[in-house]
Amino acid sequence: MATHFQRALACARAYADTHGTLVNATTDTVQDGLKLGQWLSNQRNKDHAPQLHHGAPSPRAQALSAVDPWWNPPWTLESQRS
């Protein structure tokens, strides 16, 4: 049985395959019944703290980077979507 992260990662992969990126997923984005945009927002928030202290990316961040290297860009997503 897949974990929640594995299921969400599969949804992220499906979304990226369709849209070419994860960056444009807003908090309202739903993929295969999962609130993908909100989940990605939560993953970005979790990922920022270690990177601010020059820590290595977590295994979850590495898995998301394998789907889309720009899933968590250094610029604000609001400016990306403008």
N, C-alpha and C positions, 0 to 999 in steps of 0.2 A: 504494500500500500504506500502510495506517495505521501510525503510530508506536505504540509501547507506550502512551504517554500518551494518544493519541487513542482507542485501544481501551479503556483503563481509564476514560477520561472517559465514553465511551459506556456502559460498565457502570455507572458512577456515576449517569448520567442515568436508565438503566432502573431502577436500585434506587430512586432518589428518586421516580420516577414511580409506582412500586408502593407505597412506604412513606411518601411525603410528605416525607422528610428523609434526610440522610446521617448525622446525628448518632447515630442508634441502631445504625449498623453497627458491630459488635464486630470484634475482630481475627480472629474465626473466620468472619466473613461471607464467603460466596462468591457471586458473581454471574456467570452465564454462563461458569463455569470459571475466573474470575479471583479471586484472594484479595483481594477488594475491601476488606475491613476492614483488612487489613494494609497495603495500598497507601494507603488513606486515612490511616492512622496515620503512615506514612512522609511523606506530603505535609504533614500537620499539623506534624510535627517540622521539616521543611524550612522551613515558613512562619513558625514562631515567631521564629526568630532575626532576620530583617529587620524584623519588626514591633516587636520589643523596642527596636530602635534607631530607631523612627519612620520606617522606610523604606517606600517604596511597595510594595504587594503585587506579587508576581511575576505574569507572564502566566498561569502555571499556576494560581496562587491565584485570579486573576480569572476564569479559566474555570470553576473549581470553584464560585466564588461565584455565577456565572450559573446553575448547576444548583441550588444551595442556598445562600442567603446565610449560613446558620448552619452550614456544613460544618465550620468551625473556630472554635467558640465561645470567648469569653474565660474561661469557667468550665471546670472539669474535667469530662470526660465521665463519670467515675464518679458525680459528684453528679447529672448529668443523667439517668443511667439508674436512679438509686435510687428 
